[in-house]
Amino acid sequence: MSLWPFILVRTPELKKDQVFINHEKIHARQQIELLIIPFYFWYGIEFLIRLIQYKNRDEAYRDISFEREAYTNEKDLDYLKRSSFWEVMKYF
């Protein structure tokens, strides 16, 4: 879990998982781009909207725009080096 400026992990093994760390770094970038507090507000509101829409927690979580971006690009370890704010906006 990413709580800017920290990445929290459940197990020490996750610290070595580059895909997991990249996924969380993408969330950290999202948090910075939205000035942190608005990120959490938007994330929560969007989750509630998706939960009403799908009536399924997992589907709601996976369809949050921030998660779509992170899951789509988590295996691309260079994504953060070349992504721009406007490129990111395609997920919204």
DSSP file (Angstrom, degrees, kcal/mol; ACC not computed):
  #  RESIDUE AA STRUCTURE BP1 BP2  ACC     N-H-->O    O-->H-N    N-H-->O    O-->H-N    TCO  KAPPA ALPHA  PHI   PSI    X-CA   Y-CA   Z-CA
    1    1 A M              0   0    0      0, 0.0     7,-3.8     0, 0.0     2,-0.6   0.000 360.0 360.0 360.0 138.9    0.0    0.0    0.0
    2    2 A S  E     +A    7   0A   0      5,-0.2     2,-0.5     2,-0.0     5,-0.2  -0.893 360.0 168.4-105.5 117.8    1.3    3.4   -0.9
    3    3 A L  E >   -A    6   0A   0      3,-2.3     3,-2.9    -2,-0.6    25,-0.1  -0.862  57.7 -83.9-123.3  92.8    0.8    6.2    1.7
    4    4 A W  T 3  S+     0   0    0     -2,-0.5     3,-0.1     1,-0.4    -2,-0.0  -0.034 115.0  14.1 -45.3 130.1    2.9    9.0    0.3
    5    5 A P  T 3  S+     0   0    0      0, 0.0    -1,-0.4     0, 0.0     2,-0.3  -0.872 124.2  64.2 -98.0  22.6    5.9    9.1    1.0
    6    6 A F  E <   -A    3   0A   0     -3,-2.9    -3,-2.3    22,-0.0     2,-0.5  -0.762  58.0-151.3-111.2 152.4    5.9    5.5    2.2
    7    7 A I  E     -A    2   0A   0     -2,-0.3     2,-0.4    -5,-0.2    -5,-0.2  -0.987  21.1-154.2-116.8 118.0    5.2    2.1    0.6
    8    8 A L        -     0   0    0     -7,-3.8     2,-0.3    -2,-0.5    -2,-0.0  -0.773  10.9-168.8 -96.0 134.5    3.8   -0.3    3.2
    9    9 A V        -     0   0    0     -2,-0.4    -2,-0.0     1,-0.1     6,-0.0  -0.927  23.1-148.0-124.1 148.1    4.4   -4.1    2.7
   10   10 A R  S    S+     0   0    0     -2,-0.3    -1,-0.1     1,-0.2     3,-0.0   0.837  86.6  24.0 -79.6 -35.6    2.8   -7.1    4.5
   11   11 A T  S >  S-     0   0    0      1,-0.1     3,-1.2     0, 0.0     4,-0.5  -0.952  76.4-121.1-132.4 151.2    5.9   -9.3    4.2
   12   12 A P  G >  S+     0   0    0      0, 0.0     3,-1.1     0, 0.0     4,-0.4   0.792 109.0  67.6 -59.2 -28.2    9.6   -8.6    3.7
   13   13 A E  G >  S+     0   0    0      1,-0.3     3,-1.6     2,-0.2     4,-0.4   0.832  88.9  64.7 -62.4 -32.0    9.5  -10.6    0.4
   14   14 A L  G X  S+     0   0    0     -3,-1.2     3,-1.0     1,-0.3    -1,-0.3   0.774  87.9  69.0 -64.2 -25.1    7.3   -8.0   -1.2
   15   15 A K  G <  S+     0   0    0     -3,-1.1    -1,-0.3    -4,-0.5    -2,-0.2   0.777 102.2  46.6 -62.2 -24.5   10.2   -5.5   -0.9
   16   16 A K  G <  S+     0   0    0     -3,-1.6     2,-1.1    -4,-0.4    -1,-0.2   0.521  85.7 101.6 -94.0  -8.1   12.0   -7.6   -3.5
   17   17 A D    <>  -     0   0    0     -3,-1.0     4,-2.6    -4,-0.4     5,-0.2  -0.676  53.4-169.2 -83.4 101.6    9.0   -7.8   -5.9
   18   18 A Q  H  > S+     0   0    0     -2,-1.1     4,-2.5     1,-0.2    -1,-0.2   0.844  84.2  52.1 -62.9 -36.1    9.8   -5.2   -8.6
   19   19 A V  H  > S+     0   0    0      2,-0.2     4,-2.4     1,-0.2    -1,-0.2   0.935 111.7  46.4 -67.2 -45.2    6.3   -5.4  -10.1
   20   20 A F  H  > S+     0   0    0      2,-0.2     4,-2.2     1,-0.2    -2,-0.2   0.936 114.2  47.7 -60.4 -47.6    4.6   -4.8   -6.8
   21   21 A I  H  X S+     0   0    0     -4,-2.6     4,-2.3    -7,-0.2    -2,-0.2   0.903 111.6  50.4 -62.7 -41.4    7.0   -1.9   -5.9
   22   22 A N  H  X S+     0   0    0     -4,-2.5     4,-2.2    -5,-0.2    -1,-0.2   0.911 108.2  53.3 -63.2 -41.3    6.5   -0.4   -9.3
   23   23 A H  H  X S+     0   0    0     -4,-2.4     4,-1.6     1,-0.2    -2,-0.2   0.928 112.6  44.3 -56.8 -46.3    2.7   -0.6   -8.9
   24   24 A E  H  X S+     0   0    0     -4,-2.2     4,-2.1     1,-0.2    -1,-0.2   0.832 109.4  55.5 -71.7 -31.8    3.0    1.2   -5.6
   25   25 A K  H  X S+     0   0    0     -4,-2.3     4,-2.4     2,-0.2    -1,-0.2   0.866 104.2  55.1 -66.3 -35.4    5.4    3.8   -7.0
   26   26 A I  H  X S+     0   0    0     -4,-2.2     4,-2.3     1,-0.2    -2,-0.2   0.923 108.4  48.4 -61.8 -42.8    2.8    4.5   -9.7
   27   27 A H  H  X S+     0   0    0     -4,-1.6     4,-2.5     2,-0.2    -2,-0.2   0.894 108.5  53.8 -63.7 -38.7    0.3    5.2   -6.9
   28   28 A A  H  X S+     0   0    0     -4,-2.1     4,-2.1     2,-0.2    -2,-0.2   0.913 109.3  48.3 -61.5 -41.5    2.8    7.4   -5.1
   29   29 A R  H  X S+     0   0    0     -4,-2.4     4,-2.8     2,-0.2    -2,-0.2   0.914 110.1  51.9 -63.8 -42.3    3.2    9.5   -8.3
   30   30 A Q  H  X S+     0   0    0     -4,-2.3     4,-1.8     1,-0.2    -2,-0.2   0.914 108.8  51.3 -59.5 -42.5   -0.6    9.7   -8.6
   31   31 A Q  H  <>S+     0   0    0     -4,-2.5     5,-3.8     1,-0.2     8,-0.3   0.911 111.6  46.2 -62.3 -43.2   -0.8   11.0   -5.1
   32   32 A I  H ><5S+     0   0    0     -4,-2.1     3,-1.7     3,-0.2    -2,-0.2   0.926 110.0  53.6 -65.1 -44.7    1.8   13.7   -5.7
   33   33 A E  H 3<5S+     0   0    0     -4,-2.8    -1,-0.2     1,-0.3    -2,-0.2   0.826 114.1  42.1 -61.3 -31.7    0.2   14.7   -9.0
   34   34 A L  T 3<5S-     0   0    0     -4,-1.8     5,-0.3    -5,-0.2    -1,-0.3   0.229 119.9-107.4-100.7  14.4   -3.1   15.2   -7.2
   35   35 A L  T < 5 -     0   0    0     -3,-1.7     2,-1.9     1,-0.1    -3,-0.2   0.852  50.3 -95.6  62.9  37.3   -1.5   16.9   -4.1
   36   36 A I  S  ><S+     0   0    0     -5,-3.8     4,-1.6     1,-0.3     3,-0.4  -0.351 117.0  57.3  64.1 -72.2   -2.1   13.9   -1.9
   37   37 A I  H  > S+     0   0    0     -2,-1.9     4,-2.1     1,-0.2    -1,-0.3   0.916 105.0  51.1 -60.4 -46.2   -5.4   14.6    0.0
   38   38 A P  H  > S+     0   0    0      0, 0.0     4,-2.9     0, 0.0     5,-0.3   0.849 104.8  60.4 -59.9 -30.4   -7.5   15.0   -3.2
   39   39 A F  H  > S+     0   0    0     -3,-0.4     4,-3.0    -5,-0.3    -2,-0.2   0.956 107.1  43.6 -57.8 -50.6   -6.1   11.6   -4.4
   40   40 A Y  H  X S+     0   0    0     -4,-1.6     4,-2.4     2,-0.2    -1,-0.2   0.883 114.6  49.9 -65.4 -38.4   -7.5    9.8   -1.3
   41   41 A F  H  X S+     0   0    0     -4,-2.1     4,-2.6     2,-0.2     5,-0.2   0.957 114.5  43.8 -62.2 -51.3  -10.8   11.7   -1.7
   42   42 A W  H  X S+     0   0    0     -4,-2.9     4,-3.0     1,-0.2     5,-0.3   0.910 113.3  52.2 -60.9 -44.5  -11.1   10.9   -5.4
   43   43 A Y  H  X S+     0   0    0     -4,-3.0     4,-2.3    -5,-0.3    -1,-0.2   0.929 112.5  45.1 -58.5 -47.5  -10.1    7.3   -4.8
   44   44 A G  H  X S+     0   0    0     -4,-2.4     4,-2.2     2,-0.2    -2,-0.2   0.917 114.8  46.6 -64.6 -45.7  -12.7    6.8   -2.1
   45   45 A I  H  X S+     0   0    0     -4,-2.6     4,-2.4     2,-0.2    -2,-0.2   0.930 113.4  48.9 -63.5 -45.2  -15.5    8.5   -4.0
   46   46 A E  H  X S+     0   0    0     -4,-3.0     4,-2.7    -5,-0.2    -2,-0.2   0.898 109.8  52.4 -63.8 -38.6  -14.7    6.5   -7.2
   47   47 A F  H  X S+     0   0    0     -4,-2.3     4,-2.5    -5,-0.3    -1,-0.2   0.930 110.1  48.3 -60.8 -44.6  -14.6    3.2   -5.2
   48   48 A L  H  X S+     0   0    0     -4,-2.2     4,-2.1     2,-0.2    -2,-0.2   0.903 111.9  49.3 -63.3 -41.0  -18.1    4.0   -3.8
   49   49 A I  H  X S+     0   0    0     -4,-2.4     4,-2.3     1,-0.2    -1,-0.2   0.936 113.6  45.9 -62.7 -46.3  -19.4    4.8   -7.2
   50   50 A R  H  X S+     0   0    0     -4,-2.7     4,-3.2     2,-0.2     5,-0.4   0.859 109.7  55.2 -65.6 -35.7  -18.0    1.6   -8.7
   51   51 A L  H  X S+     0   0    0     -4,-2.5     4,-2.5     2,-0.2    -1,-0.2   0.912 110.6  44.7 -64.5 -42.2  -19.2   -0.5   -5.7
   52   52 A I  H  < S+     0   0    0     -4,-2.1    -2,-0.2     2,-0.2    -1,-0.2   0.906 116.1  49.1 -63.8 -41.7  -22.8    0.8   -6.4
   53   53 A Q  H  < S+     0   0    0     -4,-2.3    -2,-0.2    -5,-0.2    -1,-0.2   0.933 127.6  20.9 -64.7 -48.3  -22.3    0.2  -10.1
   54   54 A Y  H  < S-     0   0    0     -4,-3.2    -3,-0.2     2,-0.1    -2,-0.2   0.684  83.6-143.6 -98.2 -21.2  -20.9   -3.4   -9.8
   55   55 A K  S  < S+     0   0    0     -4,-2.5     2,-0.3    -5,-0.4    -4,-0.1   0.829  72.2 102.1  56.1  32.8  -22.2   -4.5   -6.4
   56   56 A N     >  -     0   0    0     -6,-0.3     4,-2.6    -5,-0.2     5,-0.2  -0.942  65.7-149.6-149.0 120.5  -18.8   -6.4   -6.1
   57   57 A R  H  > S+     0   0    0     -2,-0.3     4,-2.7     1,-0.2     5,-0.2   0.898  97.7  48.2 -59.1 -45.7  -15.9   -5.1   -4.0
   58   58 A D  H  > S+     0   0    0      2,-0.2     4,-2.6     1,-0.2    -1,-0.2   0.921 114.0  45.6 -65.6 -44.2  -13.2   -6.7   -6.2
   59   59 A E  H  > S+     0   0    0      2,-0.2     4,-1.6     1,-0.2    -1,-0.2   0.915 113.2  51.0 -63.6 -42.1  -14.7   -5.4   -9.5
   60   60 A A  H  < S+     0   0    0     -4,-2.6     4,-0.3     1,-0.2    -2,-0.2   0.932 112.2  46.7 -60.2 -46.7  -15.1   -2.0   -7.9
   61   61 A Y  H >< S+     0   0    0     -4,-2.7     3,-1.3     1,-0.2     6,-0.2   0.930 111.8  50.0 -61.2 -48.0  -11.5   -1.9   -6.7
   62   62 A R  H 3< S+     0   0    0     -4,-2.6    -1,-0.2     1,-0.3    -2,-0.2   0.764 108.8  53.4 -65.3 -25.4  -10.1   -3.1  -10.1
   63   63 A D  T 3< S+     0   0    0     -4,-1.6    -1,-0.3    -3,-0.2     2,-0.2   0.387  75.1 117.7 -95.9   5.1  -12.1   -0.5  -12.1
   64   64 A I  S X> S-     0   0    0     -3,-1.3     4,-2.5    -4,-0.3     3,-0.6  -0.554  73.6-125.9 -65.7 134.1  -10.9    2.5  -10.1
   65   65 A S  H 3> S+     0   0    0      1,-0.3     4,-2.1    -2,-0.2     5,-0.2   0.850 109.0  53.3 -55.3 -38.2   -9.0    4.7  -12.6
   66   66 A F  H 3> S+     0   0    0      1,-0.2     4,-2.1     2,-0.2    -1,-0.3   0.884 110.9  46.5 -64.9 -38.2   -5.9    4.8  -10.4
   67   67 A E  H <> S+     0   0    0     -3,-0.6     4,-3.3    -6,-0.2     5,-0.3   0.884 108.2  55.6 -72.0 -38.5   -5.8    1.0  -10.2
   68   68 A R  H  X S+     0   0    0     -4,-2.5     4,-2.3     1,-0.2    -2,-0.2   0.936 110.7  45.7 -58.2 -45.6   -6.4    0.6  -13.9
   69   69 A E  H  X S+     0   0    0     -4,-2.1     4,-1.7    -5,-0.2    -2,-0.2   0.943 115.6  46.0 -62.1 -47.1   -3.3    2.7  -14.6
   70   70 A A  H  X S+     0   0    0     -4,-2.1     4,-1.1     1,-0.2    -2,-0.2   0.923 115.8  44.3 -64.9 -45.8   -1.2    0.9  -12.0
   71   71 A Y  H  < S+     0   0    0     -4,-3.3     4,-0.3     1,-0.2     3,-0.3   0.885 112.5  52.7 -67.6 -37.6   -2.2   -2.6  -13.1
   72   72 A T  H  < S+     0   0    0     -4,-2.3    -1,-0.2    -5,-0.3    -2,-0.2   0.861 123.4  27.5 -63.9 -35.0   -1.8   -1.8  -16.8
   73   73 A N  H >< S+     0   0    0     -4,-1.7     3,-1.2    -5,-0.2     6,-0.3   0.356  86.6 103.6-112.8   4.8    1.7   -0.4  -16.3
   74   74 A E  T 3< S+     0   0    0     -4,-1.1   -52,-0.2    -3,-0.3   -51,-0.2   0.797  84.1  49.9 -63.5 -28.7    3.1   -2.3  -13.3
   75   75 A K  T 3  S+     0   0    0     -4,-0.3     2,-1.2    -3,-0.2    -1,-0.3   0.610  91.1  85.3 -84.9 -11.8    5.3   -4.6  -15.4
   76   76 A D    X   -     0   0    0     -3,-1.2     3,-1.9     1,-0.2     4,-0.3  -0.757  60.7-173.1 -90.4  94.7    6.8   -1.7  -17.3
   77   77 A L  T 3  S+     0   0    0     -2,-1.2    -1,-0.2     1,-0.3     3,-0.1   0.598  82.5  52.5 -70.2  -9.5    9.6   -0.7  -15.0
   78   78 A D  T >> S+     0   0    0      1,-0.1     4,-1.2     2,-0.1     3,-0.7   0.379  78.7 102.1-100.6   1.8   10.4    2.3  -17.1
   79   79 A Y  H X> S+     0   0    0     -3,-1.9     4,-1.8    -6,-0.3     3,-0.7   0.899  80.1  48.7 -54.2 -47.5    6.8    3.6  -17.1
   80   80 A L  H 34 S+     0   0    0     -4,-0.3    -1,-0.3     1,-0.2    -2,-0.1   0.775 105.2  60.0 -68.1 -25.0    7.4    6.3  -14.5
   81   81 A K  H <4 S+     0   0    0     -3,-0.7    -1,-0.2     1,-0.2    -2,-0.2   0.819 119.9  24.6 -70.7 -30.1   10.5    7.6  -16.3
   82   82 A R  H << S+     0   0    0     -4,-1.2    -2,-0.2    -3,-0.7    -1,-0.2   0.508  94.4 107.9-116.2  -5.5    8.6    8.4  -19.4
   83   83 A S     <  -     0   0    0     -4,-1.8     2,-0.3    -5,-0.2     3,-0.0  -0.480  47.6-163.0 -77.9 145.6    5.0    9.0  -18.3
   84   84 A S     >  -     0   0    0     -2,-0.2     4,-2.0     1,-0.1     5,-0.2  -0.780  34.8-104.6-118.8 166.6    3.6   12.5  -18.3
   85   85 A F  H  > S+     0   0    0     -2,-0.3     4,-1.3     1,-0.2    -1,-0.1   0.898 121.7  49.9 -55.7 -42.5    0.5   14.0  -16.6
   86   86 A W  H  4 S+     0   0    0      1,-0.2     4,-0.4     2,-0.2    -1,-0.2   0.837 107.5  52.8 -72.0 -32.2   -1.4   14.0  -20.0
   87   87 A E  H >4 S+     0   0    0      1,-0.2     3,-1.1     2,-0.2    -1,-0.2   0.893 108.1  52.4 -65.8 -38.3   -0.5   10.4  -20.8
   88   88 A V  H >< S+     0   0    0     -4,-2.0     3,-2.1     1,-0.2    -2,-0.2   0.823  93.8  72.4 -65.8 -32.8   -1.9    9.4  -17.4
   89   89 A M  G >< S+     0   0    0     -4,-1.3     3,-1.7     1,-0.3    -1,-0.2   0.667  77.4  78.0 -61.9 -16.9   -5.2   11.3  -18.1
   90   90 A K  G <  S+     0   0    0     -3,-1.1    -1,-0.3    -4,-0.4    -2,-0.1   0.681  86.3  61.9 -67.2 -14.7   -6.2    8.6  -20.6
   91   91 A Y  G <         0   0    0     -3,-2.1    -1,-0.3     1,-0.2    -2,-0.2   0.501 360.0 360.0 -86.5  -3.8   -7.2    6.3  -17.6
   92   92 A F    <         0   0    0     -3,-1.7    -1,-0.2    -4,-0.2    -2,-0.2   0.416 360.0 360.0-108.4 360.0   -9.8    8.8  -16.4
